Amino acid sequence: MMGDLAAGSISTEAELSAEAQQVFEGVAQALQRDVNILADSASSRASKKRSLDHIKNETLGKLHVAQNPVLVRRVLEIVCKPLIRCLNDSVESCREASVGLLISFAEQVDTVIPLLQYIVPSIASRLDQPEFAEPAEEIRLLLVTALTRLVDITKGGFNPFVEDVVKVLQRTFQDPFPDVKKESCKLVMGLCSHCPRALAYHGATVAKSILPSLHHRHSTVRTLGIQAMRDVLLVDASALDDILDPLKQLTLDKSQSVRECLYKTAGEWLLRLPDRWSIGYKILPLLLAGMTDDVGNSATLCRTYMDEIGALYEREWEDRLKDELDYVQQGIPTDRPRVGARHVARDFTQKTINSCLEGLSDWNAEVRVKSAQILRTFAYYAEENVTGYLGTILPVFNKVLAADEPDVIREVLAAAEVLGSYVNPTVYLDVVGPALRSGAGGATQYRIGCLKALGALLRGTPPSRFDTVRLQTLIGLVSDRELIHNENTKLLAEVASAVAEIVKLIPAAKAAGGNHDAAAQEKAAFELFIMTAQLISVEGNEQVPGVSEVRQKGAQALTTLSTASGLFSIQDLYAHYLEQSLRLLVLSEPSWTRHSPEMRLLRTITVAAGPAVGKQLHLIVPLFARLTALERDSELRDATFDLLLTLLETRPTPLNSTLDLPHHSTPLLSDTILKSSVWKPGRRATALRSKAIKTLVALLQQPPTDGCLGALTIDSVKAAWELLLNVLCSCLEDDEVETRGGTLGVCRILLDGDLFDAPSLKKLYPELLKRMDDARDDIRIQTAKTFAHFFTAATLFSARMQPYTSTSPPGVTSVLVDAHGKVVDRDAGEGARLVEVRLDDVHWVAVVKGLVVHMDDVNPVLQESIFKALQTGTSTIPATILREHLTAVRGRHRSPQYIDALLALLP
C-alpha cells in the first residue's frame, strides 16, 4: 500500500524528521482509499464528497499536521493529482471542494512552486476556452481566486506560468459575473507586483483585456479595473495609446470614487513611469481633469500630485532650472505654480492643447465641457507659453461659442478669460480682428462667437496692459459698421458686452497715457459713447431675443463711462457729448434713408440728454426741418415727427429748457410742420399729416410766454397765417379721425389768441359747420366746443375793431384805413386799404342755423355742448338774428328746453 502511495506521489525527497515521517505515513495510509475513490471516474457523487471531506479532516483539520508545512507539502504531493482530477468532475460541489482544498493546502505548505506545473494548467484549462469549461460562476470565481493566491504565495516562482494566466485573463475579463472581473483585476495587480518582468511581454494584451471592465455598470469593477490598468502600465506602457480614450471618458464617470481612483492613477503614472517625460503629455489631461472636479477632495489631491511631479522635475532637471530655482528660493512670495510644474506644462503645451481642442470638437457635450475645463486649468500652469498657440485655440473657441450648449459656452468663456490673463493683448487682437471681420465668410453666428471670445479675453486681461494706442485698436475693431448697425439682436448683444468690457479699460488707459494723451483719450471715450448709444437704439421690444441684453449691457457701459469721465449720471454723459454727437450726425444727414440707423441714434441721444437738448436748438431744429422735407423718405419723416413729439410731450419739455424754443418758431412751423400738413394722397401722407398736427398741438400747448402762443411766437404764426389757415381747413376734412380732432384743438388755441380777422373767421366757420355733420360724435362735440372759442374770437375781433366801428355809420361792414390806421373817406387816395370791421348778418345767420339744428340731436352731450357754445355767442351774435331763428324753430324741436334757455338770455 505504501508503494502505491509512493508511486502516486510527485516528489519523495526526505525532509521530515522520524516522528514527522511516521505521522506522514499514517496520514498517507488513512487517505489511500480516498485517493482511489477520487481517481475512479465511476465513484458516486456522495463517495467523492465524503472523500474530499475526509482528506480535509485528516490533514488540515488536525493541528499537528497543519502546523508542519513540510508535512502538509508531502501530503499535497499525494493528493494533488486526485484533487486536480476533481476540477473536471461533473458534480459542482466536488469541484468547489477540490478548489477550496487546493487553496488551503497552498496556503499551508512551505512551497507550492514544484506543484504549479500541474495546478496552473489544470485551472487554466477550466477558464481559457472560448466557452468556459467551468459552467458555475461561483467556481470560476474560486478558480481565479486560487490563481491570485498562488501568485501571492509563490511570488517570483510564478514567472513560468504568466503566459498561461494571461490567456485566462483574456477570458475572465469577459465573464458576465462581476466578482470574477474584480478577482481578475486583483490577479493582474498580483502579477504586476510579483512577476513584472514576465508580465512585461504581455502588458498590451492584459491592458486591452481590462478595457471592458472600465465601462462596467458596477463602480467597484471600474475602480478595480483602473487600479489594475495602473499597475499594468507601470510594467509596460506600450498600450497607453489604446486605453487613453476610455480613460478620458472616465473623467466624466458618475461615481466620485471611480474618478478619484483615475486621478490617483494618472498621478502615479507621472511620478513612476520611466519614460514619463516623453509620454506624460498623454496622461497630464487626466490629472488636470481632476483639478476641475468640484466633488470631494479630488481637486486638492490632483494639485498635490502636480506639485510632487513638479518637485520631481526640479530634481531630475536641476541644471536646466537652476536660475529660476535660485530666484524662487530668495523668498519672493508668489501664487504661481512651482517652477517644475510650470516647466512640465511648458514641455507638454502643444500636445496638451491639441488634445483639448480635439475634445472641444467631440459630439458629446460633457466631453466638450471637460475639455474646456482642462484647457483652462492647463493655461494656469503653462502661463504665457500658450501665446504661440492662440492662433489655433481661438478659431476653435469661436466655433464653439457661436452655437453650442450653454454649459459648454460657459466653460469656454472661463478658459478664454484665463488665456486673456497671460496673453499680450496685441497678440490676441491680431488673431481676433481678421476672424471678426471675415471669419467663416462673415457669417453672423461665427461673429457672435468671435465677440464672445473677445469679451472673455478682455475680462481676463489686466487693465494695466492697455494704453491709448491699444484701446484705439480695440475700438476700431468693434466699431465696424457691419457690427454696430447689424440687424441681428443677438450679435448686437455680444457687441454691447464687448463694449462694456472695453469701457472698463479707459481709466487704465488714462493712467498709462497721462495728460499728454488727453485728446486721444477723449476721442476714444467719445467713440465708445457713440457705439453704445447706437447699440441702445436697437429696434424691438424686450421680448425680442437679445434686445434686453443689448440695453442692459449698454447701460452698464454708459455708467462706467460716465464715472470714468468724472460725471454723475448717464444723463450728464449724454449732455456732455450731445453737441459733438449732433455735429457728427449733421455731417451724414444728407445721405440718410429709411434704412439708416442714424435716426435711431438721434432719437436716443436727444431723448436721453434731457434739458441739455434746449442748448442745442441751433443744431436740432434745422436738422428736423431737413429731415421732414418733402423729398425725404416718408418713414424718415415719420420717425422725425415721432421724436419731435416725444421731446415736446415730455414734461418739463427738454426742447424748451432754456426758454429759447420760441426763437425757432419759424423753421418749426413753416419748414417742419406746415409743409407736411398739406394734403397729399396716400396712407403714408395721411399718417404724416396726423403727426404734423399732433406736433403743432404739442407746440401750442407749451407754457406760454410773452408774445407767444405756446412755444410759437405770434409773429411767426402771423407770418405763416394764410398757409396755416388753409392747412387747418384742409385737415378738418381729413380721413383720419385723429387729424380732424387735432386740427380742432389747434383751432381752439388759435381762436383764443386774438389772431382772427373777418376774412379768417368767414373762411373757418363753414369748415366747422361741416364738422357738425361728422360721422363721429366725439368730433361733433369737439366742433361744438370749438364754436364757443369761435364766438370768443369774434368778440376779440369786435373789440379790436372798436376804433373803426365807433367812427363809421351803423351797419357798415368795412372801412378804408390809411397807412396810419385812421378811417378815411373813399377818395383818400391810393395809400388807403379796405378793412372789414364786422361780419355780415348773412354769416351770423349761417352760423346760427348750422348750430341750432343740432341742438335737437339725439345725443344729449352734443345738445349740451351746442347750448354752451351758443350761450357764449349770445354776447357776440346779433340778438335779432338769434331771437328770430330760435322763435321760428322752437315748435319743430322735440324739446324747447335749450331754446327757451337761450331766449331768456337775450336782451
Buried (B, 14 or more C-beta within 10 A) or exposed (E): EEEEBEEBBBEEEEEBEEEBBEBBBEBBEBBBEBBBBBBEEEBEEEBBBBBBBBBBEBBBEEEEBBEBEBBBBBBBBBBBBBBBBBBBBEBBBBBBBBBBBBBBBBBBBEBBBBBBEBBBEBBBBBBBEEEBEBEBBBBBBBBBBBBBBBBBBBBEBBBEBBBBBBBBBBBBBBBEBBBBBBBBBBBBBBBBBBBBEBBBEBBBBBBBBBBBBBEBEBBBBBBBBBBBBBBBBBBBBEBBEEBBEBBBBBBEBEBBEBBBBBBBBBBBBBEEBEEBBEBBBBBBBBBBBBBBBEEEEBBEBBBEBBBBBBBBBBEEBEEEBEEBBEEBEEEEEEEEBBBBBBBBBBBBBBBBBBBBBEBBEBEEEBBBBBBBBBBBBBBBBBBEBBBEBBEBBBBBBBBBBBEBEEEBBEBBBBBBBBBBBBBBBEBBBEBBBEBBBEBBEEEBBBBBBBBBBBBBBBBBBEBEBBBBBBBBBBBEBBBBEEBBBBEBBBBBBBBBBBBBBBBBBBBBBBEBBEEEBEEBBBEBBBBBBBBBBBBBBBEBEEEEEBBBBBBBBBBBBBBBBBBBBEBEEBBBBBBBBBBEBBEBBBEEBEEBEEEBBBBBBBBBBBBBBBBBBBBBBEBBBBBBBBBBBEEBBBBBBBBBBBBBBBBBEBEEBBBBBBEBBBBBBBBBBBBBBBBBBBEEEEEBBBBBBBBBBBBBBBBBBBEBBEEBBBBBBBEBBEBBBEBBBBBBBBBBBBEBBBBBBBBBBBBBBBBBBBBBBBEBBBBBBBBBBBBBEBEEEEBBBBBBBBBBBBBBBBBBBBEEBEBBBEEBEEEBBBBBBEEEEBBBEEEEEEEBEEBBBBBBBEBBBBBBBBBBBBBBBEEEEBBBBBBBBBBBBBEBBBEEBBBEBBEEBEEEBEEBEBBEEBBEEEE
